[in-house]
Amino acid sequence: MGKYGCDVVIKHNGKDVNAKSLMNIIAACIKCGNEIEIVADGADEQAALDEAVKMVESGFGE
């Protein structure tokens, strides 16, 4: 997500997690099957959302 100029946030368990920070994503303890919401705000938000959805749906390449 770092290549996008917009802000990207993952909403999980009532908390907002900066999706551009791998350490914050890991610390959020998001598990397979958990429900998340991805929010992007800024100039290239649609491209960032499309990429984020693709990454999640692919299991991050796993």
PLY file of the C-alpha trace (Angstrom):
ply
format ascii 1.0
element vertex 62
property float x
property float y
property float z
element edge 61
property int vertex1
property int vertex2
end_header
0.00 0.00 0.00
3.02 2.27 0.42
3.07 3.11 -3.27
-0.31 4.84 -3.03
-0.63 8.47 -2.02
-3.95 8.00 -0.26
-4.53 6.89 3.33
-5.45 3.21 3.67
-6.96 1.86 6.89
-8.08 -1.62 7.93
-10.95 -1.61 10.41
-10.87 -4.65 12.69
-12.49 -5.25 16.09
-13.37 -1.59 16.49
-9.82 -0.40 15.80
-8.29 1.38 12.83
-5.01 -0.08 11.57
-2.70 1.76 9.18
-2.56 -0.59 6.17
0.74 0.93 5.07
2.49 -0.38 8.17
3.26 -4.11 8.17
4.09 -3.98 11.88
0.67 -2.45 12.68
-1.09 -5.09 10.56
0.76 -7.88 12.35
0.05 -6.31 15.76
-3.69 -6.19 14.93
-3.78 -10.02 15.12
-6.13 -10.34 12.16
-6.83 -14.04 11.67
-8.14 -15.98 8.69
-11.92 -15.72 8.73
-12.04 -12.42 10.63
-14.21 -9.73 9.12
-12.36 -6.55 8.13
-13.22 -3.35 6.33
-10.69 -1.59 4.12
-11.06 2.17 3.74
-9.00 4.37 1.43
-9.16 8.15 1.22
-7.24 10.24 -1.26
-6.34 10.79 -4.87
-5.71 7.16 -5.90
-8.10 5.53 -3.44
-9.85 3.25 -5.97
-6.57 1.78 -7.19
-5.46 1.20 -3.59
-8.77 -0.48 -2.71
-8.61 -2.71 -5.78
-5.07 -3.79 -4.87
-5.94 -4.36 -1.20
-8.95 -6.51 -2.07
-6.87 -8.53 -4.53
-4.20 -9.11 -1.87
-6.70 -10.23 0.78
-8.65 -12.48 -1.57
-5.44 -14.18 -2.75
-4.41 -14.89 0.84
-1.40 -12.59 0.44
0.18 -15.11 -1.92
-0.01 -17.99 0.53
0 1
1 2
2 3
3 4
4 5
5 6
6 7
7 8
8 9
9 10
10 11
11 12
12 13
13 14
14 15
15 16
16 17
17 18
18 19
19 20
20 21
21 22
22 23
23 24
24 25
25 26
26 27
27 28
28 29
29 30
30 31
31 32
32 33
33 34
34 35
35 36
36 37
37 38
38 39
39 40
40 41
41 42
42 43
43 44
44 45
45 46
46 47
47 48
48 49
49 50
50 51
51 52
52 53
53 54
54 55
55 56
56 57
57 58
58 59
59 60
60 61
